[in-house]
């Protein structure tokens, strides 16, 4: 897709044709053989680092909710490596918990906020605010 876009832009701008240098470039996380059933498949090569978090702290391997595939280590990863700053960042964007199962995301919100608070050195008031704000947002996703 990038090659097509660059070629079209060059054509419109009247630029000379050039060989695409990114056609075989692998993006971050690329792995040749990833098991599609692996719950960490979306992390690609970073799954190794997530597993290391779980090996170092087995509790981080615990699922956040029985109906969703996400574990505590993914919250740690989102804060430490993906710049997640809010509970909504984690439950709506870093994971898809909010849209996959709104009720489950609401049930695990306080736990996720607590993990985030520990990592980000936030207090109980932050956890409460984040949880309340997320619950308000999530209610809008529930069926009428």
C-alpha beads as a LAMMPS data file, in Angstrom:
LAMMPS data file: protein, C-alpha beads

144 atoms
143 bonds

1 atom types
1 bond types

-500.0 500.0 xlo xhi
-500.0 500.0 ylo yhi
-500.0 500.0 zlo zhi

Masses

1 110.0

Atoms # bond

1 1 1 0.000 0.000 0.000
2 1 1 2.808 2.434 0.832
3 1 1 4.521 1.663 -2.459
4 1 1 1.292 2.352 -4.387
5 1 1 0.829 5.652 -2.536
6 1 1 4.391 6.808 -3.206
7 1 1 4.172 5.763 -6.849
8 1 1 0.906 7.694 -7.291
9 1 1 2.326 10.769 -5.548
10 1 1 5.454 10.636 -7.739
11 1 1 3.306 10.300 -10.861
12 1 1 1.161 13.304 -9.916
13 1 1 4.215 15.374 -8.958
14 1 1 6.058 14.415 -12.147
15 1 1 8.928 12.826 -10.234
16 1 1 11.086 10.062 -11.708
17 1 1 10.197 6.458 -10.849
18 1 1 12.260 4.947 -8.046
19 1 1 12.531 1.455 -6.608
20 1 1 10.555 0.956 -3.380
21 1 1 13.063 0.563 -0.545
22 1 1 10.521 -0.523 2.049
23 1 1 8.773 -3.306 0.118
24 1 1 10.365 -6.055 2.185
25 1 1 11.003 -4.074 5.355
26 1 1 9.657 -5.827 8.444
27 1 1 7.779 -3.708 10.950
28 1 1 8.409 -3.871 14.688
29 1 1 7.126 -7.073 16.214
30 1 1 7.168 -9.091 13.010
31 1 1 7.576 -12.847 13.388
32 1 1 7.448 -15.432 10.645
33 1 1 5.711 -18.200 12.575
34 1 1 3.334 -16.992 15.242
35 1 1 0.592 -19.301 16.507
36 1 1 -2.721 -17.512 15.820
37 1 1 -4.217 -19.203 18.911
38 1 1 -1.575 -17.675 21.185
39 1 1 -3.323 -15.067 23.370
40 1 1 -0.279 -12.821 22.915
41 1 1 -0.168 -13.136 19.100
42 1 1 -0.920 -9.420 18.642
43 1 1 2.372 -8.569 20.365
44 1 1 4.504 -10.417 17.813
45 1 1 8.138 -10.603 18.904
46 1 1 7.289 -8.574 22.020
47 1 1 5.332 -11.572 23.347
48 1 1 8.676 -12.881 24.596
49 1 1 9.043 -9.798 26.802
50 1 1 5.482 -10.118 28.088
51 1 1 6.152 -13.739 29.009
52 1 1 9.262 -12.605 30.857
53 1 1 7.096 -10.265 32.969
54 1 1 4.864 -13.249 33.779
55 1 1 7.835 -15.497 34.552
56 1 1 9.308 -12.896 36.917
57 1 1 5.941 -12.237 38.591
58 1 1 3.555 -15.170 38.084
59 1 1 0.587 -13.116 39.332
60 1 1 0.980 -10.943 36.225
61 1 1 -0.116 -13.928 34.151
62 1 1 -3.552 -13.943 35.779
63 1 1 -6.461 -13.119 33.507
64 1 1 -8.251 -9.874 34.279
65 1 1 -11.663 -11.377 33.553
66 1 1 -12.816 -14.902 32.701
67 1 1 -14.595 -13.767 29.518
68 1 1 -11.654 -11.854 28.074
69 1 1 -8.174 -13.013 27.038
70 1 1 -6.238 -10.179 28.697
71 1 1 -3.851 -10.646 31.600
72 1 1 -2.275 -8.289 34.111
73 1 1 1.060 -8.303 32.274
74 1 1 -0.629 -6.600 29.334
75 1 1 -1.509 -3.672 31.589
76 1 1 2.122 -3.452 32.689
77 1 1 3.207 -3.586 29.041
78 1 1 0.740 -0.868 28.018
79 1 1 1.994 1.511 30.710
80 1 1 5.705 0.769 30.375
81 1 1 5.965 0.388 26.599
82 1 1 2.918 1.918 24.937
83 1 1 2.582 5.128 26.971
84 1 1 -0.904 4.320 28.281
85 1 1 -1.857 7.072 30.715
86 1 1 -5.509 6.420 31.521
87 1 1 -7.752 3.493 32.258
88 1 1 -9.568 4.213 29.005
89 1 1 -6.219 3.981 27.169
90 1 1 -5.788 0.424 28.412
91 1 1 -9.343 -0.900 28.282
92 1 1 -10.464 0.758 25.048
93 1 1 -7.330 1.189 22.951
94 1 1 -4.415 -0.980 24.117
95 1 1 -6.808 -3.866 24.599
96 1 1 -10.244 -3.986 23.029
97 1 1 -11.943 -4.978 26.275
98 1 1 -14.478 -2.144 26.191
99 1 1 -15.888 -3.112 22.806
100 1 1 -15.456 -6.870 23.142
101 1 1 -17.284 -7.170 26.465
102 1 1 -18.357 -3.916 28.063
103 1 1 -19.645 -5.511 31.263
104 1 1 -16.404 -7.462 31.752
105 1 1 -14.331 -4.323 31.144
106 1 1 -16.382 -2.518 33.779
107 1 1 -15.867 -5.377 36.234
108 1 1 -12.077 -5.335 35.813
109 1 1 -11.678 -1.548 35.677
110 1 1 -10.692 -1.007 39.316
111 1 1 -8.120 -3.829 39.193
112 1 1 -6.562 -2.400 36.032
113 1 1 -6.524 1.115 37.486
114 1 1 -4.804 -0.259 40.597
115 1 1 -2.056 -1.912 38.545
116 1 1 -1.595 1.298 36.577
117 1 1 -1.484 3.399 39.746
118 1 1 1.276 1.240 41.203
119 1 1 3.348 1.591 38.030
120 1 1 2.690 5.303 37.608
121 1 1 2.957 6.202 41.311
122 1 1 -0.624 7.445 41.522
123 1 1 -2.782 7.464 44.632
124 1 1 -6.142 5.947 45.551
125 1 1 -7.927 9.138 44.453
126 1 1 -6.508 8.655 40.942
127 1 1 -7.759 5.059 40.897
128 1 1 -11.201 6.207 41.991
129 1 1 -11.348 9.024 39.386
130 1 1 -10.149 6.780 36.580
131 1 1 -12.594 4.043 37.553
132 1 1 -15.514 6.462 37.811
133 1 1 -14.695 8.113 34.470
134 1 1 -14.358 4.745 32.766
135 1 1 -17.617 3.440 34.236
136 1 1 -19.420 6.533 32.899
137 1 1 -17.912 6.014 29.458
138 1 1 -18.609 2.281 29.444
139 1 1 -22.266 2.692 30.364
140 1 1 -22.690 4.337 26.975
141 1 1 -21.638 1.043 25.341
142 1 1 -24.225 -1.045 27.143
143 1 1 -27.412 -2.002 25.305
144 1 1 -30.361 0.247 26.083

Bonds

1 1 1 2
2 1 2 3
3 1 3 4
4 1 4 5
5 1 5 6
6 1 6 7
7 1 7 8
8 1 8 9
9 1 9 10
10 1 10 11
11 1 11 12
12 1 12 13
13 1 13 14
14 1 14 15
15 1 15 16
16 1 16 17
17 1 17 18
18 1 18 19
19 1 19 20
20 1 20 21
21 1 21 22
22 1 22 23
23 1 23 24
24 1 24 25
25 1 25 26
26 1 26 27
27 1 27 28
28 1 28 29
29 1 29 30
30 1 30 31
31 1 31 32
32 1 32 33
33 1 33 34
34 1 34 35
35 1 35 36
36 1 36 37
37 1 37 38
38 1 38 39
39 1 39 40
40 1 40 41
41 1 41 42
42 1 42 43
43 1 43 44
44 1 44 45
45 1 45 46
46 1 46 47
47 1 47 48
48 1 48 49
49 1 49 50
50 1 50 51
51 1 51 52
52 1 52 53
53 1 53 54
54 1 54 55
55 1 55 56
56 1 56 57
57 1 57 58
58 1 58 59
59 1 59 60
60 1 60 61
61 1 61 62
62 1 62 63
63 1 63 64
64 1 64 65
65 1 65 66
66 1 66 67
67 1 67 68
68 1 68 69
69 1 69 70
70 1 70 71
71 1 71 72
72 1 72 73
73 1 73 74
74 1 74 75
75 1 75 76
76 1 76 77
77 1 77 78
78 1 78 79
79 1 79 80
80 1 80 81
81 1 81 82
82 1 82 83
83 1 83 84
84 1 84 85
85 1 85 86
86 1 86 87
87 1 87 88
88 1 88 89
89 1 89 90
90 1 90 91
91 1 91 92
92 1 92 93
93 1 93 94
94 1 94 95
95 1 95 96
96 1 96 97
97 1 97 98
98 1 98 99
99 1 99 100
100 1 100 101
101 1 101 102
102 1 102 103
103 1 103 104
104 1 104 105
105 1 105 106
106 1 106 107
107 1 107 108
108 1 108 109
109 1 109 110
110 1 110 111
111 1 111 112
112 1 112 113
113 1 113 114
114 1 114 115
115 1 115 116
116 1 116 117
117 1 117 118
118 1 118 119
119 1 119 120
120 1 120 121
121 1 121 122
122 1 122 123
123 1 123 124
124 1 124 125
125 1 125 126
126 1 126 127
127 1 127 128
128 1 128 129
129 1 129 130
130 1 130 131
131 1 131 132
132 1 132 133
133 1 133 134
134 1 134 135
135 1 135 136
136 1 136 137
137 1 137 138
138 1 138 139
139 1 139 140
140 1 140 141
141 1 141 142
142 1 142 143
143 1 143 144
